[in-house]
């Protein structure tokens, strides 16, 4: 981000071919969460019992980076598969300095893609293969929605709160 830009910029990258035609997934997830459903980031509670049963990947471990004013929560490893829900909104900082995505429905704590890092001063984030983003920038990519895991920072109101897992731009 530079000081010379006139206003928020919109940064978008459309969903991949596998995600086309699946616009209802976000609606179904939103309805499930609105009515008290709990999502576990696509990881089954018990391992498959039959050979050939598929285990869907969860978001995996994460890393937390903090500065005096901001907290970045990012995936701690490359995903083994990409969740395909469309995630997007406007980046902001919560009162506690945590990065969140704002939509018309409020703010949601966000886990950034693997390899994301705070810039010096912590006011923007380098997202590998995407861009450097900061407060007021719009994001649009794929990932998933669920509850913050137990290793999410307490300062961000976690664990268990609603969370966006941004995996791919």
ABEGO torsion letter per residue (X at the ends): XBAABABBBBBBBBBBAAABGAAAAAAAAAAAAAAGBBBAGGBBABBBABBGBBBBBBAEBBBBBBBAABBBBBBABBBABBBABBBBEBBBBBAAGBBBBBBAAEBBBBBBBBGBBBBBGGABBBBBGBBBBBBGBBBBBBEBBBBBBAABBAAAGOBGBBBBBBABX
